[in-house]
Amino acid sequence: MKIKDWMTPKVVTVTPGTSVKEAFKIMKKNGFRHLPVVVGEKLVGFVTDRDLRRPDIADVFREWNDLYRLSDDLHVEDVMITKVYKVSPDDDLRKTAALVIEKHIGALPVCDGDKMVGIITVFDFLRALVQEK
């Protein structure tokens, strides 16, 4: 089984200049926990729900603005991961699942060279497991 058979090809992305507030809204509206960061079609980073949280006050929750860094002055480029694990559409699904387990990550961008062509998440791996005969 190949990644291309289970990945999501239409990916919602953000740019480095997107505010963390907007990234948070996109994640919540769509039920995502991961957003690739692109310039054009080139992957330049990855931002997760966890990257948007304020670890110093995460145990004291009063309202969303207390739990997340939702300032309009803070941008995705300020919190994104730049050393991103990525996979190819032709990579083996099982080997990629092993990488996800080993690195404790919930999603991987799928790239053809520098061009982002999809995303594969833990849910995609579970879907493949359930649908496999």
C-alpha positions as CSV (number, residue, x, y, z in Angstrom):
1,M,0.0,0.0,0.0
2,K,1.2,3.4,-0.9
3,I,0.7,6.8,0.8
4,K,-1.0,8.2,-2.3
5,D,-3.8,5.7,-1.8
6,W,-4.7,7.0,1.7
7,M,-3.5,10.6,1.9
8,T,-5.8,13.6,1.7
9,P,-4.9,15.4,-1.5
10,K,-6.8,18.6,-0.9
11,V,-4.9,20.3,1.9
12,V,-5.8,23.4,3.8
13,T,-2.6,25.4,4.3
14,V,-1.4,28.7,5.8
15,T,1.5,31.0,5.0
16,P,4.2,32.1,7.4
17,G,2.5,35.5,7.7
18,T,-0.8,34.1,8.8
19,S,-1.6,35.2,12.4
20,V,-1.8,32.5,15.0
21,K,-5.4,33.6,15.7
22,E,-6.4,32.9,12.1
23,A,-4.5,29.5,12.1
24,F,-6.4,28.6,15.3
25,K,-9.7,29.6,13.7
26,I,-8.9,27.5,10.6
27,M,-8.1,24.5,12.8
28,K,-11.2,24.7,14.9
29,K,-13.5,25.4,12.0
30,N,-12.3,22.3,10.1
31,G,-11.5,20.0,13.0
32,F,-7.8,19.9,12.2
33,R,-4.9,19.7,14.6
34,H,-2.2,20.2,11.9
35,L,-1.6,22.9,9.2
36,P,1.2,22.8,6.7
37,V,2.9,26.1,6.1
38,V,3.6,26.9,2.5
39,V,5.0,29.6,0.3
40,G,3.3,29.0,-3.1
41,E,3.3,25.2,-3.3
42,K,6.5,24.8,-1.4
43,L,6.3,23.4,2.1
44,V,8.3,25.6,4.5
45,G,7.0,24.5,7.9
46,F,4.2,22.8,9.9
47,V,2.1,24.2,12.7
48,T,0.1,22.1,15.2
49,D,-2.6,22.9,17.7
50,R,0.0,22.2,20.3
51,D,2.3,24.8,18.8
52,L,-0.4,27.4,19.4
53,R,-0.8,26.6,23.1
54,R,0.8,28.6,25.9
55,P,2.6,26.0,27.9
56,D,3.2,28.3,30.8
57,I,-0.5,28.7,31.5
58,A,-2.0,25.6,30.0
59,D,-3.0,24.3,33.5
60,V,-4.9,27.4,34.3
61,F,-7.8,27.6,31.8
62,R,-10.2,30.6,32.0
63,E,-11.0,31.3,28.4
64,W,-9.5,30.4,25.0
65,N,-7.3,33.5,24.8
66,D,-5.7,32.3,28.1
67,L,-4.9,28.8,26.7
68,Y,-3.8,29.8,23.3
69,R,-1.4,32.5,22.0
70,L,-4.1,34.2,19.9
71,S,-2.5,37.6,19.5
72,D,-2.8,39.3,16.1
73,D,0.9,40.3,16.6
74,L,2.1,36.7,16.6
75,H,2.4,34.9,13.3
76,V,2.7,31.2,12.2
77,E,6.3,31.8,11.4
78,D,6.9,32.6,15.1
79,V,5.7,29.2,16.3
80,M,6.0,26.8,13.3
81,I,8.2,23.8,13.1
82,T,10.7,24.2,10.2
83,K,12.4,20.8,10.4
84,V,9.5,18.8,9.1
85,Y,9.4,15.1,8.5
86,K,7.7,14.6,5.1
87,V,6.9,11.6,2.9
88,S,6.5,10.9,-0.8
89,P,3.2,9.7,-2.4
90,D,5.0,6.5,-3.4
91,D,6.3,5.7,0.1
92,D,5.1,2.5,1.8
93,L,2.1,3.0,4.1
94,R,3.4,0.6,6.8
95,K,6.9,2.0,6.9
96,T,5.4,5.5,7.2
97,A,3.2,4.3,10.0
98,A,6.3,3.1,11.8
99,L,7.8,6.5,11.4
100,V,4.7,8.2,12.9
101,I,4.9,5.8,15.9
102,E,8.6,6.2,16.4
103,K,8.5,10.0,16.2
104,H,5.2,10.5,18.0
105,I,3.7,12.6,15.3
106,G,0.1,12.9,14.2
107,A,0.4,13.9,10.6
108,L,2.9,14.1,7.8
109,P,3.0,16.4,4.7
110,V,3.2,14.4,1.5
111,C,5.5,16.1,-1.0
112,D,6.6,15.4,-4.6
113,G,10.0,17.1,-4.4
114,D,9.4,20.5,-2.9
115,K,5.8,20.6,-3.9
116,M,3.2,19.7,-1.3
117,V,0.6,17.3,-2.8
118,G,-1.2,16.0,0.3
119,I,-1.2,15.1,4.0
120,I,-1.5,11.8,5.8
121,T,-2.7,11.7,9.4
122,V,-3.1,9.1,12.1
123,F,-6.8,8.9,11.1
124,D,-5.8,7.9,7.6
125,F,-3.6,5.1,8.9
126,L,-6.5,3.9,11.0
127,R,-8.9,4.1,8.0
128,A,-6.4,2.0,6.0
129,L,-6.2,-0.6,8.8
130,V,-10.0,-0.8,9.1
131,Q,-10.6,-1.0,5.4
132,E,-7.8,-3.5,4.7
133,K,-9.1,-7.0,3.9
